[in-house]
Amino acid sequence: MSENDPERRLADAHARYEAATEAVEELGESELRRLADARERLNELFDRYEDRATGTGDFTAFIEFQGGLDSVVSELPEDLAHREAFEAAEDAFDKRRLNEGDFERARELLAPVDDDLDRLEERAAAREDLREARRAAETRIETLEERIDEYDRLLALSDIDLDAPVADLRVPIEGYNDAVEAAFSAYLDRTSAREVAVFLDRTELFPLVDTPQVPADLRAYIERAEAGTEPIPTLLEYAGYSRSKLDHYVADADALKRAVATQRTALERIDAEPFRLEWPPRPAAELRFRLRELRAVVGRFAPEETVARLREVETVTRDPDYERLRRAAEARERLDERERTRLVSGAIAAEREAASEEKRRLEEVLSRYAPTISSS
């Protein structure tokens, strides 16, 4: 049975379980349970007395064992399958002195009982195998569904002109991104941390410009301490100084260490990323909404030339070719060279069909065996 073939594994597991169930039904569940109970009582007796009742050591244990054995066998139902094997096992101990060989002989006589009881164990093992095969098939179906979804996403790009001149979009967007990066860096270098915190608060009015906020404890420090009039890069530099060196720059070195050094990551996250435009770009209408908010925010720290670049991008979004170019840019980002080749050659469509067919077969097999699986 192949672990990598859930369809075959499920079919084989079903066949094994059906055969094991038929073997149990051949003797009957209740009869096997009666046999198992009788055999278990003998096992307990053997385990308790095998060491003590053999040889000449413990005559009391010998008497107790013989009495227990007679009790177990005499209480067996007359119509119990293999009753003669239990009686023969009892006869094997009809001696004045027992040895280990007598117990071995008794177990050999009880072998037909154990063989039939193996039917219950085989059915239990087959049941678990069937359940695991079902889980493997269900997991494979989930994997195939994910794969089919991915194929569909790739196939949706098949009608896109991958040779479209996407530079017509990339150039103005990258030009703006470079400009806003430089502008915000310059703004951080010249503006006090206190003013930057106020600026970031005001950007909350523009949900499409997702800027980080200064943590409350750090905010409290820069509002009350003279060091708050320093730019953020300067505060980060101060936080790396030793306390003795820092005493030359701020009134309370410990306070700055507590407030700034512990929030270094939060301060370092204040960068130009929220003001940058994504690549590939958003659909035209969605991008124009973001551009409108960006103009309102970026104009507070950047020169007019940077804001003008935003207007250039907006002009591009109104070009009739914008969506064609945007989808081409999206496709190029999502598809590597191998995927592009497979898409053009039809390989992805063929793989999707194969995955769909495998999923259909697995679902059919699961449905066919559903009554057996649910009752197992």
Backbone hydrogen bonds, N-H to C=O, Kabsch-Sander energy under -0.5 kcal/mol:
donor,donor_aa,acceptor,acceptor_aa,energy
3,E,1,M,-0.5
5,D,2,S,-1.3
9,R,5,D,-2.8
10,L,6,P,-2.4
11,A,7,E,-2.0
12,D,8,R,-2.8
13,A,9,R,-2.6
14,H,10,L,-2.4
15,A,11,A,-2.2
16,R,12,D,-2.4
17,Y,13,A,-2.4
18,E,14,H,-2.6
19,A,15,A,-2.3
20,A,16,R,-2.4
21,T,17,Y,-2.5
22,E,18,E,-2.3
23,A,19,A,-2.1
24,V,20,A,-1.8
25,E,21,T,-2.6
26,E,22,E,-1.7
27,L,23,A,-0.8
27,L,24,V,-0.7
28,G,24,V,-2.5
32,L,28,G,-2.2
33,R,29,E,-2.2
34,R,30,S,-2.0
35,L,31,E,-2.4
36,A,32,L,-2.7
37,D,33,R,-2.1
38,A,34,R,-2.2
39,R,35,L,-2.9
40,E,36,A,-2.3
41,R,37,D,-1.9
42,L,38,A,-1.8
43,N,39,R,-2.5
44,E,40,E,-2.4
45,L,41,R,-1.7
46,F,42,L,-3.0
47,D,43,N,-2.9
48,R,44,E,-1.9
49,Y,45,L,-2.0
50,E,46,F,-2.4
53,A,49,Y,-3.3
55,G,98,L,-3.3
57,G,54,T,-0.7
58,D,52,R,-0.7
59,F,57,G,-0.6
62,F,58,D,-1.8
63,I,59,F,-2.3
64,E,60,T,-2.6
65,F,61,A,-2.6
66,Q,62,F,-2.3
67,G,63,I,-2.3
68,G,64,E,-2.6
69,L,65,F,-2.8
70,D,66,Q,-2.3
71,S,67,G,-2.2
72,V,68,G,-2.3
73,V,69,L,-2.4
74,S,70,D,-2.5
75,E,71,S,-1.3
76,L,73,V,-1.3
80,L,77,P,-1.6
83,R,80,L,-1.5
85,A,82,H,-0.9
86,F,82,H,-1.5
87,E,83,R,-2.2
88,A,84,E,-2.3
89,A,85,A,-2.3
90,E,86,F,-2.0
91,D,87,E,-2.3
92,A,88,A,-1.4
93,F,90,E,-1.6
94,D,91,D,-1.9
95,K,93,F,-2.5
98,L,53,A,-0.6
102,D,99,N,-1.2
103,F,99,N,-1.0
104,E,100,E,-1.9
105,R,101,G,-2.6
106,A,102,D,-2.3
107,R,103,F,-2.1
108,E,104,E,-1.9
109,L,105,R,-2.1
110,L,106,A,-1.4
111,A,108,E,-1.2
113,V,110,L,-0.7
114,D,110,L,-2.1
115,D,111,A,-2.8
116,D,112,P,-1.8
117,L,113,V,-2.3
118,D,114,D,-1.6
119,R,116,D,-1.4
120,L,117,L,-1.0
121,E,117,L,-1.3
122,E,118,D,-2.9
123,R,119,R,-2.1
124,A,120,L,-2.3
125,A,121,E,-2.6
126,A,122,E,-2.7
127,R,123,R,-2.6
128,E,124,A,-2.0
129,D,125,A,-2.3
130,L,126,A,-2.4
131,R,127,R,-2.2
132,E,128,E,-2.5
133,A,129,D,-2.3
134,R,130,L,-2.3
135,R,131,R,-2.5
136,A,132,E,-2.5
137,A,133,A,-2.2
138,E,134,R,-2.7
139,T,135,R,-2.6
140,R,136,A,-2.3
141,I,137,A,-2.3
142,E,138,E,-2.1
143,T,139,T,-2.3
144,L,140,R,-2.6
145,E,141,I,-2.5
146,E,142,E,-2.2
147,R,143,T,-2.4
148,I,144,L,-2.9
149,D,145,E,-2.3
150,E,146,E,-2.1
151,Y,147,R,-2.6
152,D,148,I,-2.7
153,R,149,D,-2.1
154,L,150,E,-2.3
155,L,151,Y,-3.1
156,A,152,D,-1.9
157,L,154,L,-1.5
158,S,155,L,-1.8
160,I,157,L,-1.6
162,L,160,I,-1.3
164,A,161,D,-1.8
166,V,164,A,-2.1
168,D,165,P,-1.8
169,L,166,V,-1.8
170,R,166,V,-2.5
171,V,167,A,-2.4
173,I,169,L,-1.7
174,E,170,R,-3.2
175,G,171,V,-2.3
176,Y,172,P,-2.1
177,N,173,I,-2.6
178,D,174,E,-2.6
179,A,175,G,-1.9
180,V,176,Y,-2.9
181,E,177,N,-2.0
182,A,178,D,-2.0
183,A,179,A,-2.4
184,F,180,V,-2.5
185,S,181,E,-1.9
186,A,182,A,-2.2
187,Y,183,A,-2.1
188,L,184,F,-2.5
189,D,185,S,-1.8
190,R,186,A,-1.5
191,T,187,Y,-1.6
193,A,230,E,-2.8
194,R,228,G,-2.0
196,V,192,S,-2.2
197,A,193,A,-2.2
198,V,194,R,-1.5
199,F,195,E,-2.5
200,L,196,V,-2.7
201,D,197,A,-1.9
202,R,198,V,-1.9
203,T,199,F,-1.3
204,E,201,D,-1.4
205,L,202,R,-1.6
206,F,203,T,-2.2
209,V,206,F,-2.2
210,D,208,L,-0.6
211,T,209,V,-1.6
219,R,215,P,-2.9
220,A,216,A,-2.4
221,Y,217,D,-1.5
222,I,218,L,-2.4
223,E,219,R,-1.4
224,R,220,A,-1.3
225,A,221,Y,-3.0
228,G,225,A,-1.6
229,T,226,E,-2.1
230,E,227,A,-2.0
232,I,191,T,-0.5
235,L,231,P,-2.0
236,L,232,I,-2.5
237,E,233,P,-1.8
238,Y,234,T,-2.8
239,A,235,L,-2.3
240,G,236,L,-0.7
240,G,237,E,-1.1
241,Y,238,Y,-2.0
246,L,242,S,-2.7
247,D,243,R,-1.5
248,H,245,K,-1.4
249,Y,246,L,-2.0
250,V,246,L,-2.1
256,L,252,D,-1.8
257,K,253,A,-2.5
258,R,254,D,-2.6
259,A,255,A,-2.3
260,V,256,L,-3.3
261,A,256,L,-0.9
261,A,257,K,-0.7
262,T,257,K,-0.9
263,Q,260,V,-1.0
264,R,261,A,-1.0
267,L,263,Q,-2.0
268,E,264,R,-2.6
269,R,265,T,-1.3
270,I,267,L,-1.5
271,D,269,R,-1.4
275,F,272,A,-1.7
276,R,272,A,-0.7
276,R,273,E,-1.3
287,L,283,P,-2.8
288,R,284,A,-2.4
289,F,285,A,-1.5
290,R,286,E,-1.6
291,L,287,L,-2.8
292,R,288,R,-2.1
293,E,289,F,-1.6
294,L,290,R,-2.7
295,R,291,L,-2.4
296,A,292,R,-1.3
297,V,293,E,-1.8
298,V,294,L,-3.4
299,G,295,R,-1.4
300,R,297,V,-1.8
301,F,298,V,-1.8
302,A,298,V,-2.7
306,T,303,P,-1.0
307,V,303,P,-1.4
308,A,304,E,-2.5
309,R,305,E,-1.2
310,L,306,T,-1.1
311,R,307,V,-1.4
312,E,308,A,-1.7
313,V,309,R,-1.9
314,E,310,L,-2.1
315,T,311,R,-2.0
316,V,312,E,-1.7
317,T,313,V,-1.7
318,R,314,E,-0.7
318,R,315,T,-1.0
319,D,316,V,-1.8
322,Y,319,D,-2.2
325,L,321,D,-2.5
326,R,322,Y,-3.0
327,R,323,E,-2.6
328,A,324,R,-1.8
329,A,325,L,-2.5
330,E,326,R,-2.5
331,A,327,R,-2.5
332,R,328,A,-2.4
333,E,329,A,-2.0
334,R,330,E,-2.0
335,L,331,A,-2.5
336,D,334,R,-0.5
340,R,336,D,-2.5
341,T,337,E,-2.1
342,R,338,R,-2.4
343,L,339,E,-2.6
344,V,340,R,-2.4
345,S,341,T,-2.2
346,G,342,R,-0.9
346,G,343,L,-0.6
347,A,342,R,-1.3
348,I,342,R,-1.2
350,A,346,G,-1.9
351,E,347,A,-2.6
352,R,348,I,-2.4
353,E,349,A,-2.0
354,A,350,A,-2.2
355,A,351,E,-2.4
356,S,352,R,-2.5
357,E,353,E,-2.2
358,E,354,A,-2.4
359,K,355,A,-2.3
360,R,356,S,-2.3
361,R,357,E,-2.3
362,L,358,E,-2.4
363,E,359,K,-2.5
364,E,360,R,-2.1
365,V,361,R,-2.6
366,L,362,L,-2.7
367,S,363,E,-2.3
368,R,364,E,-2.5
369,Y,365,V,-2.2
370,A,366,L,-0.6
370,A,367,S,-0.6
373,I,369,Y,-2.7
374,S,370,A,-2.8
375,S,371,P,-1.3
376,S,372,T,-0.8
376,S,373,I,-0.7
